[in-house]
Amino acid sequence: MNGDSVAVLQEGDAMTTGGGAKQAGRKAAGHPWFHHMSRVGLVARGLIYLLVGWLALQVGFGDGGQAERKGALQIVAGKPGGTIVLWLMAAGFAALVLWQLAEALYGRPVPDGDTPTERLASAARGIVYAAGCAAILGFLLGHQGTSSDQRSRTFTARAMAEPGGRWLVAAVAAGFLVWGVVVVVNAVRRAFLDELDTGRMSEAARRFVQPFGIAGNAARGLIGAGVGAFLGHAAITFQPKEAHGLDGTLREFAGTPAGAWGLVAVAAGVLTFGLYSFCEARWRKVDASRRGG
């Protein structure tokens, strides 16, 4: 057997191995247990939004002394069984990361779910969920003194200290702004219904879920755009302290002309998105194995 033949055989073995790995990954993504895991992750996401929304609501009504001094994770950890809850939430966010990875690899179970744009969007969501998982794990492993504001400022300061870091922060800010606007527009257009298995929903369920999806996603997009605006301002003015995380961005709504009621309205939207996440856990299309080539 000559060298060319050996090379061809080796290339064929590599392709077979790669194809087998891809097939195995697709099979795992299509397993019912993987789907259950993805839904558990959506429940964990819902719990986080409910908690943050509730704390912001307390601040808006002037009864948020503890909520202003501490972050959401600190308050959960201080409750009986709070540490166990946080470990379960970390596992839920890890499940969300795996789910979004499957969608990035095999496509999303929505119209045009195979397009590069949809796959990249899933990859971006996976990165965000990975950051959320890392934040919870970091808190559990001893880094309990950092709020989302402090983490945002630390990231911004470190990034802008590197060559080209200011442009990186500006790019991240633009990403948040664009994402926020897209989420708000899709909420108004009710595009989120494409992600739900409406065939399994009764007419009453659809009437119940739609307003939650519109209000919740609109509030989520508004907050995302707010985070992007603060990051952008930090990059333009070269002031990392201007960067805000989720909790700081929410509090800033109290400084708008609407005052505390502006914060209350957005907090109510965050609570609504938390409830909508539970609806997604029930009816979201999560089988990425049916898409992609």
N, C-alpha and C positions, 0 to 999 in steps of 0.2 A: 504494500500500500504506500503510495507516494505522499509527499508532504501536503499537496493540495487536497487530497482525499481526507487526510486526517483533519485538516483545518475545517473542511466542510462538515465532517462528522461532529467536531467540537462545537461548531456554530449551531448545528441542528440540536445537539444536546442542550446548549444554553437556551435556545428558543423554547424547547420542550419544557425545561425547568421553569423558565419565566412564565410560560403559558399555564403550567400547572399551578404555580403560586398565585397567578391572577385568578384562575378558576377556583382555587381553594378560598381566596379572599372573597370572591363573589358569593360562594356558597355560605361562608360565615355571615356575610352581610344579609343574606336572605333567610337566615335561621330565625325562628320565632323568638328564641331567647335574646338574640341581638335586638330585635324589635322591642321586646319588653324592656331591655336595658336602655334603649333610646328614650322610651316613654318615661322611665324613671328619671332620666336626666332632665326631661322637660318639667317634671314635678319639682326637682331641685331648683331649676331656674325660676319657677313660679314662686317658690318659698322665698328666695332671695329678693325678688321684686316686691312681694308682699311685706317683707320685713323692712326694706328700705322705704317703701311708700308709707308704711305705718309710722316710722320714725320721723319722716319728713312732715307728715300730717300733724304729729305732736309739736314739732317746731313751729309750724304754721299757726297753730292755735295757741302758741305761747306756753305750752306745757312740755317743752322738750329740753329741759336742762341736761338730763342724762344723755339724750339723743345728740345734743350738740357737743358734749364733752367726749363721747365715746362713739366708735364706729359700730356698724351693725353686728359684725362678728364678735366684738367684745361683749355686746349686750347678750347675744345668744349664749356665749361661753359662760356668762355669769348666772345662767338659769340652770335649775336641776336637769341633768341629762344633756346640757347644752353641747358638751364636747362630743358626745355620741352623735348628736344631730349634725354637727359640723363635719365629722368624718363621713357621714352618710351623704352630705351635700357635696363634699369633695369627690366622692365616688360617682355621684350623679353627674358632676361636671366632666369627670373623666369619660363617662359614657357618652356625653355630648360630643366630646372631642373625637372619639372613635366613630360615632355616627356621621359627623361632618367629614371625616377623612374618607369614609366609605362613599359619601356623596361626591366628594372631589374626585375619587378614583373611578367610580362607575356611573356617575350622573345622578341627577335628582329625579324623583318620581313625580314630576310636574311637566306641563307642556314645555317643550324645548329644553328639557332638563339635561340634555347631552351637550349643550353648547359650552364653549370655553368660559363664557361669562358666568354661567350658572355654576360651573365647577370651581372657578376662582372665588366666587362668592361663598361657596361652601368651605373652601380652604381658609378664607378670611374669618369666617365664623368660628372655624375650628381653632384658629389662633386666639381669638377673643375668649373662647371657652377655656382654652389651655391657660390663659392668663388668669382667668377667674379661679380655676382649679389650683394654680400655683399660689394665688393669694390666700386661699383658704388653708392650703397645706403649710404655707409659710407661717401663717398665724398659729396653726396647731403645733408647729415645731419650734415655737418660741419667739417669733417676730411679732409680738402682740401689740407693740406700741405704734404701729403704722396704720394710718387711715388711708382711704383711697386718695385723698388730697395729698397727703405726704408722699405716697408712692408716685403720684403723677408729677409732683415737683422734683422728686429725686431723679426720676427717669428723664425729665426735661433738662435738669441741670447737667446730668451726666452726658446726655446726648449732645447738648450744645457745647460742651467742653471739648468734644472731638472735632477733627477736621470735617467740615461739611455737615456737622450735627444739626446746625440750625436749619438747614434745608430738609434734613430728615424729619425734624419735629414739624416743620411746615407741611411736609408731605403727609404725615400722620394726621395733622389737623385737617387738611383738605379731605382726606379719606373719611374722617368722622363727619365732616360737614356734608359731603356728597351722600354718604350712607344715611344720615339723618333726613335729608331732603327726600331721598328715594323712599325711605320707610314711610314718611308722612304722605307722600303722593300715593303710594301703594295702599295705604290705609284708607284714604279717601276713595280710591278706585276699587276697593275690596279685593285686591289681588291676592290677599292672604287666603281667600277661599279656595284658590287653586291648590294650596298645600294641604287642604283638608279633604278627607274622604267623605264628601257630602252625600254620596250614595247610601252611606250607613247612617245618616242623620235624619231624624224626623223633621217635619216642617216646624214643629215647635222648637226643636233644638237649633235649627238654622236661625230662627227669629231671635233666639236667646244669644247665640254665639256672635252674630254679626255686629251688634253694637259694642260688645266687649272687644272684638277684634279691631274695630275702627278707632274707638277711643284709646284703647291700650297701646296699639301700634303707633298712633299719632303722638301720644305722650312719649313713648320710647324714642321715636325719631327726633322729637323736639329736644330731648335731653342729649341725645347723641350729637346733634348739631351744636348744642350748647358747649359740650366738651370740646368739640372741634374749634369753636370760636375762641375759647379760653386758651387752648393750645396755640392757635394761630397768633393770638395777641402776645403770648409769651415769646414766640419765635420772632415776631416783628420787633418787639421792644427789647428783646434779649433779657427778659425778666422771668426766670423759671418760677418765681413765686406766684405768677399770674395763672399758672396752670391749675386746673381743678379736676378732681375726680368726680365720681357720681354724686357723693354726698354734698360736696362743695357746690357743684353745678346746681343741684336742687335748691340749696339755700339761696343762691344768687337770684332765683326767681322772686324771692321776697323783696329784692331791691328794685324790681320793675315798677312802673306806675300802678300796677294792680296791687302792689304791696303784698302783705301776708296771704291775701286771698289768691294771688297768682301762684304762690307756692302750694297752697291748699289744692288748687285746681290741678296742678301738675302732679302732686302727690296722689290725688285721687285717680289720675290717669295711670300712674305707676301701679297702684293697687289693682286697677282694672286689668292691666297687662298681666299681673301675677295670676289673676283669676283666669284670664284667657289662656295662659300657659297650661292650666289644668285641662282646659277644653282641648288644647293641642295634644296633650298627653293621651286624651281619649280618641281623638279623630285625626291626628296628623298622619300623613303618608310618610312612612319611615323605611320602606323597602327599596333601598338603592340598587339592589341586585337585579331589578327588572329593567334598569336603564343602562345605557352605555354599551360600548363595544369591546 
